[in-house]
Amino acid sequence: MKEKILKVLESFNEEIVEDTGRNLFDAEILDSFGIVELVIELEDSFNIVIDVDLVTPENFGTADAIVQLVESLMD
């Protein structure tokens, strides 16, 4: 499942997966508008609902964190 999630992230912005542990905010790869777009993309791609309470820097700060969040929502 991780590979599929990473492919979606890569299609959204290939920089996200260049280093899956890199902080996406510090690297200026994601901002508040980008997160909204990414949430929509992930919800559509995996038929999940990402509650607004889950949209935090901890859950979207790195590609690894995003993968973990999506996997947890699919269980």
C-alpha positions as CSV (number, residue, x, y, z in Angstrom):
1,M,0.0,0.0,0.0
2,K,2.9,2.4,0.8
3,E,4.0,2.3,-2.8
4,K,0.6,3.2,-4.1
5,I,0.4,6.1,-1.7
6,L,3.8,7.3,-2.7
7,K,2.8,7.2,-6.4
8,V,-0.2,9.4,-5.6
9,L,2.1,11.8,-3.7
10,E,4.6,11.8,-6.5
11,S,1.9,12.6,-9.1
12,F,0.8,15.4,-6.9
13,N,4.3,16.8,-6.5
14,E,7.4,14.7,-7.2
15,E,9.4,16.7,-4.7
16,I,7.3,15.2,-1.8
17,V,8.9,11.7,-2.3
18,E,12.5,12.7,-3.0
19,D,13.2,12.3,0.7
20,T,10.3,10.8,2.5
21,G,11.5,12.0,5.9
22,R,12.1,15.6,4.9
23,N,9.9,18.3,6.5
24,L,7.7,19.4,3.6
25,F,6.9,22.7,5.3
26,D,10.5,23.7,6.0
27,A,11.4,22.7,2.5
28,E,8.5,24.9,1.2
29,I,7.1,22.0,-0.7
30,L,3.7,22.2,1.0
31,D,1.8,25.2,2.3
32,S,-1.8,25.6,3.6
33,F,-3.3,25.7,0.1
34,G,-1.2,22.7,-1.0
35,I,-2.4,20.7,1.9
36,V,-6.0,21.3,1.0
37,E,-5.3,20.2,-2.6
38,L,-3.4,17.1,-1.3
39,V,-6.2,16.1,1.1
40,I,-8.7,16.2,-1.8
41,E,-6.4,14.2,-4.0
42,L,-5.8,11.6,-1.3
43,E,-9.5,11.3,-0.5
44,D,-10.4,10.8,-4.1
45,S,-7.6,8.4,-4.8
46,F,-8.2,6.1,-1.8
47,N,-11.9,6.7,-1.2
48,I,-11.3,7.9,2.4
49,V,-12.3,10.9,4.4
50,I,-9.6,12.9,6.1
51,D,-11.3,14.7,9.0
52,V,-10.2,18.3,9.5
53,D,-8.8,17.4,12.9
54,L,-6.3,15.2,11.2
55,V,-4.9,17.9,9.0
56,T,-2.0,18.8,11.2
57,P,1.7,19.4,10.7
58,E,2.4,16.1,12.4
59,N,0.3,14.2,9.9
60,F,1.4,16.1,6.8
61,G,4.9,17.2,7.7
62,T,6.6,14.4,5.8
63,A,5.8,11.9,3.1
64,D,6.3,9.1,5.7
65,A,3.7,10.8,8.0
66,I,1.2,11.1,5.1
67,V,1.6,7.4,4.3
68,Q,1.0,6.4,7.9
69,L,-2.1,8.6,8.1
70,V,-3.6,7.2,4.8
71,E,-2.8,3.6,5.8
72,S,-4.5,4.1,9.2
73,L,-7.6,5.5,7.5
74,M,-7.8,2.5,5.2
75,D,-7.8,-0.1,8.0
